[in-house]
Amino acid sequence: MNPKTVILALFDVLGFESRLSVLGLGGMQSAYDSLIAIVNQMNGTVVIHRMPVGDGTFCPAMGYLSTEQAYFSDTILLWATYDEFRVPAFCQMCASLLCESLRVGLPLRGALSVGDAILDKSRGVYLGAPLIEAARTEAGQAWIGVSFGPSFGVAPYNRSFDARTILPYKKHCKPERENYVQGLVLDWPRYWRENTLGDVQATICGLDTQLDFSHYYGNTLDFFSYSEAQHDWFLSSQHLSANT
């Protein structure tokens, strides 16, 4: 199988062992099924976006979302052949997935990367730099959320974002992992707010049952508040310096 340039998302379940004991094997399977249903619902659709262009105006962009997925133990993988017009739709799907993970009691920490890889679910083959990068970026975060890996800072992959799906932010980075968590994150709280998914504080605090991860949940609530305060950051000429 020849390598393809892919956009890839890797998610790990935060506190997997504890979640398994709470949900049970059947509950864990049901939660995974709910998450994969989100992916399948968006898969094969044509998504049209009004993309901000930086001067207060918008331009139309269209992308066809064709995604594959796999999960094993505490890890979920999503990937699609890279296309710059597909990136906004892929990011929106990941935001929807993360919101659903909170609702079903399976909090996720994830990372996005891009590059050449061999991903063959039928043969169980998963090889390539995007997987390595995503694993390192995922592990470098102290929260529930998703960061973009360093590969998205390199042309041509650094120019295809919908600004409504991202935020510059790095307060959640583990200091020893800053090389892999460079400060661009998925703005999943915007999706939560715009789809009126309920009381996020009650949802997140209800999952905060392990002392070792308690500060992760605090960091997540801090980011939700920050996202709300920066709802239209891409329309402002001010640089977001407080957290970048």
Secondary structure, 3 states (H helix, E strand, C coil): CCCEEEEEEEEEECCHHHHHHHHHHHHHHHHHHHHHHHHHHHCCEEEEEEEECCCCCEEEEEEEECCEEEEECCEEEEEEECCCCCHHHHHHHHHHHHHHHHHCCCCEEEEEEEEEEEEECCCCEEEEHHHHHHHHHHHCECCCEEEECHHHHCCCCCCCCCHHHEEECCCCECHHHCCCCCCEEECHHHHHHHCCCCCHHHHHHHHCCCHHHHHHHHHHHHHHHHHHHCCCHHHCCCCCCCCC
